[in-house]
């Protein structure tokens, strides 16, 4: 038997999550257990689970000693395929997660329960569908109680969305570097006067920023002050509905450059896509993979292609614009086994948080059985200056089958990438002969074919024993 406490669940003193023999359990203290018993009888909870908006949960008989502490009860949760973090999501994913948070909170209030926090880390994904996982966040609503998660919702949901929609700055690097989210004062300094006076700007940005500056060096019990003033549940509901209107109307700045027109704007794509698709489909179907990584997924064509015979697919790309479009198409289709994630393999999500383990890197959360590396290798070697051998070694270290597309030095796309480089600024071993030499040390070539209309070559690779 193996017990692995979740490294990020320590923040709630009344609840701990542990992975036990491949299943997810939550340990509860007396107060949290009482809240669970109340939650389990509510209509909104049953409806949320049935709709897939709340993680399926049931009481468990597992010993309460899975992790140190004095625990009164245990729950078993459905396990999501892959844990992801807000700084890996697209704009529309964060917006949909925010709307789910607001919807569940309003539904809870109708039955005199509330969410004690409001962080996107409490939401995960089953493909394109967000699901709320932190059952321990629900608690009984006390008379006159306030929504203490409001400030957290602003910092980790609304402000990142506003940063992208109204300032034109991607929120992902900011949330990665400051996981607690932007402060009101930080956002206020970046927003123009026109944005601040737009709907929600004064109430949710300017006024909180003023309060931050005023009370920065003073202790203040805001919860007690509002409770003493007779704070009513109806005020929370009104605030939620106002926030929902603002969030629903937000959209990313459309004037962005990226690879979002790759399929229609590159001549070789139309010529080679059918042959490439046939090769990928044939070799992905020979041994269906439980987990696929599509590195450089772009519009998601190949992610969707292999998803038909795979358990789960991570569509990884550094271009948030094209991934956001992919997410919206998957959400419209209701696709449940393809998850788009903003991920630059040359600068992947690191282990961060407490002791660098609270939020593990992607390789600590997912292990692929199959990796698609299509029209990517030249970007890594030429554009990002990663040595060819290092790319092969990275793929080899994943211990997965690989479908690789090699783009030769005389390919038009490579010539575009090298247009502003001198010969000595490009790794000299970027050629097919060197590739085969490096592959021989890490892989067996099961099949290969040359694509029509040029020198691009496809390889189906199996790691050596």
N, C-alpha and C positions, 0 to 999 in steps of 0.2 A: 504494500500500500504506500502511496506517496501523497503527502500533503504539501501544497505550495500556497502559502498565504499571498493574496493579491498585494503587490507592493504599493498600490495606490489607495487601499481601502482603510488605512489607519486613521484618516482624519476624523471619522465619526466615532467618538468614544463608545457609542451604544451598538455598534455593528461592525463586524469584520467579515470579509469575503475570503474563501479559501477554495482552491482547486484540489479536490480529493478524488483519486482514482478516475480522473477525466471528467468529473462532474463538478458543478459550481454550487457551493453551499455558502449560506450567510448565517453567521452566528449573531444572536440578538441578546441584549441584556433585558432586564425585567420591563423597563419602560418601552423599549423598542418592540418587545414581544406584545405588549398591550396594544400598541399602535397597529401592529400587524393584524392582530385579531379583529380590531375594528375595521381596518382597511379591507380585510378578506370578506367582510359582510356587505360591503358597499356595492351599489349598482354600477357606478362609474368604473370601478376596478375590474369587475367581471366583463363589462363591455369593452374596456380597453384591452384586456388580454385576448378576448375573442377576436377583436379587430387587428391584433398584432401590434398595437401601439404601446403596450406594456408587456414586459417580459413575463412569460409563463412562470408561475411560482407556486410551490406547494410546501406544506410542512414536511419535514424529514425526520427520520428516526436516527440519523447519524449522531455519533457521540458529540457532545458539546465541548470536547477537549481538543478539537482539531487545531485550534490556535490557543495560545495562552490567554487566560482571562476567566472571569466569572460570567458564564453565559446561561441564559434561561431557556433558550430554544434555538432551533435550527430550521432554516428554509432551504429548499433546493430550487435553483433557477435553471431555466432553459439556457443553453450555452450558445452564444453567437459565434459565427464562423471565425471572425477576425476582429480583434480590438483595434480601433482606430482613434485618432485624436483630432480635435477641431482644426489644428494647424495643418492637417492633411486633407481637409474637406474643401470643396468648392464653395463659391458664394451661395448658390442655391441650396446646397446641402446645409450650410449653417443657418440659412433663413428658414428652411423647413424644420430643422431641429428646434429653432426658436419658437416657431408656431406650435409645434408639438408640446413644448414646455408650457406655453401659455394656455393651450387647450386643456391639458391635463390639470393644471392648477385651477382653472375656472370650474372644471367638472368636479374636482375634489371639494371646492368651496361649497358646492350645492349640498354636500353631505357632511359639512362641518369638519372637513379635513383640509390640510394645507401642505405645501412643499416647503421644507425648512431651508432649502437652498435652491439655486437656479444656475447650475453650471452645465455647459455642453458636454462635459466629461461624464455626465449621467446618462447620456444618450449614445446608442450605438446603431449599427446598421445591419440589416439582413438584405443584402443587395442594395436596391435603391429605396428601401423602406426603413425609416427611422424607428427605433424602438427604445422606450425608456427602461433603464435597467436598475436604477437605484431605488429599490423598494423601501429601503430604510429611510428615504427622504420624506416619505409621507408620515404625518403625525396629526394628532387631534388639534383642531383649531380651538384655542382658548378664547373666551369672551374678551373682546377688546384687543385681541392680538393683531400684530401688524405682519405684513409680508416682508420678513427679514431678508429674503432673497432678492429683493428689488435691485439693490445696488450691484449685486453679483450679476444679475441679468443684464444690467446696463453695461458693465465692464466686459463681460465675456460673450454676450450676444449682440446687443444693440450697437455698442460703440464700434466693434470690428466691422459690422455691416455698414454703418455710416462711414467709416474710414474708407471703405472701398467705393461705396455708392456716391458719396458726396465729395470726397477728397481725391479719389482716384488712386489710392494707395492699397496694394494687396494686404489683406489682414493676416495672411498665413505666417509670414516672417515675424510679425509683431507678436502673435499669440505663441509662437514657438519660443521667442526670446523672453516673453513676459506672460506666462500661462495664466496668471490671475487677471489678465486683460488690461485694457487701457483705462487710465483714470479719466474722470470728466475733464480735469484741467489739461491733460495731454491732448485730448481730442479738441477741446475748445481752442487751443492755440493753433491747431492745424486747419480748423474750419473757418471759412470766411464769414463776414457779417451776414451776408445773404442766406447762407445755410443755417446760421444760428436762429434766424427769425422765421425760417420755414417751420412747418408743423412738427412739433416735438422738440425742436432745437432749444428753445428757451427752457421748457419744463424739464427735459431729460438730460440736457447737456450744460447750458449756461448756469442754471440754478444749482445743480449739484457741484459744478466747478467752483462756484462762489462759496458753497458750504465747505468744500474740501480745503480751500485756502483759509477760511475763517476758523475752522476747528482743527487745523492740522496739528497744532501743538497742545490741544486740550482734550481731556477725556470727556465724552458726552454719551449718555445713555439714551439714544434716540428711541429705542424700543419702549422704554419706560415713559418717556415724555409723550409719545403718541398714544400709548395705552391710557395714560392718565387723562388725556384730552378726550377720551371716548371714541377711539378709532373704531370704525364699523366695517363689517365684512363687505358691505356695498361699496365702500370706497376702494377696496382692493379690486373688486370686480370691475369697477369703472376704469381704474388704472390699467388693468389687464386688457380691456377692450380697446382702450386708446393706444396701447403699445402694439396690439395686434394690427390695427389699421396702419400704423407707421411701418411696421416690419413687412406687411403684405405688399406695400407699395414700393419698397426699395428694390432697386435693380442695379447691377454693376454697370460701370461706365462702358458703353458700347464701343467707344473709340480706343480699342486696344489692338495691338499687333501680336500675332502668334502664328501657330501652325493650324489655325482653325479652318483654313481653306486648302489644306495639304492635298486631300484627295482630288479636289476639282482643279487645283492650280498647278499640279505637277504632271507633265506629260507621261512620265514613266509609270505613274500609278494606274492609269487607265489601261495601258498596254499589258502590264504585268500582274494586275490584281487577280485575275481569274486563275492564272497558273499558280501564283503564290497561295491563293486560297485553297486550291485543290491539294497542294503539297501539305499545307498546314492541317487541313481537315483529315487527310489520309493518315498522317503520322500521329495526330492527336487522338484519333479514334482507335488506333491499334492497342493502346493501353490507357483507357480513360483515367484522367488524373483527378485526385481529390482536391488538389489546390494548384491553380495555374497563376503564374505571374506574367502579365503581358507588359513588358518593359517598353516604354515609348508607345503607349496604346493609341495615341492620337484620337481619331474619331470613333474608336472602339469596334471597328469592323471585325477584327480578328478575335477580340475579346468575346463578342457575341457569337462568332463562328464556333469557337471551342467550347463555349458555355453549354452547348447542346449535349456534349458528352463529358462534361466536367462537373465536379461537385461544387466548386466555387472558383471565381476568377477575380483577381485583383487587376484592374486596369490602371497601370501606373504611368504617369506622365508629369513632366515639370511645367507644362503649359496649362494653367488653370482655366483659361478661356475655352479651349477645346474640350477639356474635361467637364466643364460646367454644362456645355451643350450636350455631351454624352450623358451626364447624369439626368438631365431633364428628359432626354429621349427614353432612358431606362425607366424613369419614374412614370412617364406616361404609359409605357408598355407594361408596367408592373413587374419588371424583371427582378427576380429574387436571388440570383446567384452571381451577379456581376457588381462589384463595388469599385467605383472610381476613387483613386486617391492621388492627391498632389504629392509627387515624390520625384526628387531629382537624385538619380542613383550616384551622381558624383558628389552630392551633398545631402545624404539621406537623413531622415529623422533620427537624431541621436537619443541615447538614454539620458533622460533629464529628470528633474525633480529630486526628491530626497535620496541622497547617496547615488544619484544617477540611475536609480532603478525604479522610481515611481512610475515613469512612463518609458518602457523599454523601446529600443529601436525596432524597426520593422522585422528584422531577422529574429528578434526575440519573441515576436507575436505570430509569425507565420513562417512555415517551411514549405516551399513549393515542391511539387512533384514534376511539374513541367514549366519551363520558362520559354516564353516567346521573346526573341530578341531580333525583331524585324526592322530593317532600315534604321538601326540605332548605332551600330558599331562605328560608323564613320563620324557620327556626331561626338562620340566619346573620345575617339583617338585624334580626330582632326580639330574639331571645335573646342574640346575641353582638354586636349593634350594629355589624355590618359594613355600610357603605353599599351600597345596591342596585347602584349603578354599579360599585363595586369588585368585587362578585360577578360581574357580567357581564364585566368586564375580566379577571378571573382565569380565567373559562371561556374567554374569547377568546384569552388568551395560551397556552392549551394547544394551540391550533391543531387541534382535533379536532371531529368532529360531536358534537352535544349533544342529548339528549332531556331536556327541562326540564319540570317541573311547577310552575306558579305557583299559590300558595295566596293568595287575596285577603284584604284586611284584615278583611272581615267573616266569615271562616271561623271556626268554633268553636275550632279549634286556635290560630289567631292571637289570638283573644280571650282564650284561656287564658294565652298568653304575655305579653299586655299587661295582664293583670289587676292587676298590682302596679306598673305603669308609668304615669306621667303622660303626657299627650299630647305635651308637648315633649321627652320622653325617647325618643321613637320617631322614626326618620327619616321626615320628612314625604313623601318621594317614594316610599314603598312602596305603589305602586299599579300597575295593569296599563298605564296610559297611559305612565308613566315607564319601565316595563320595556320596552315596545315601542320607545320612543325610544332607550334605551341599546342594545338589541339591534340596531337598525338600523345602528349604527356598527361592529358587529363580526360580525354574522351575517346570513345569508339564512334566512328562515323557509320551509322546504320544505312543512310541513304543520302544522295545529293542530286541536285539537278540545276541546270542553268536556266535562268528565266529568259523569256523572249525579249528581243529589242535591246540587248545590251549585254554587259558582262557580269551582271549580278548573279550570285550563286546561292542556292539554298542548301542547308545541311540539317540533317536530323541526327542529333548527337545523344549518346548514352554515356554517363560517367563510367570511368574505369573502376573496377572493383577495388 
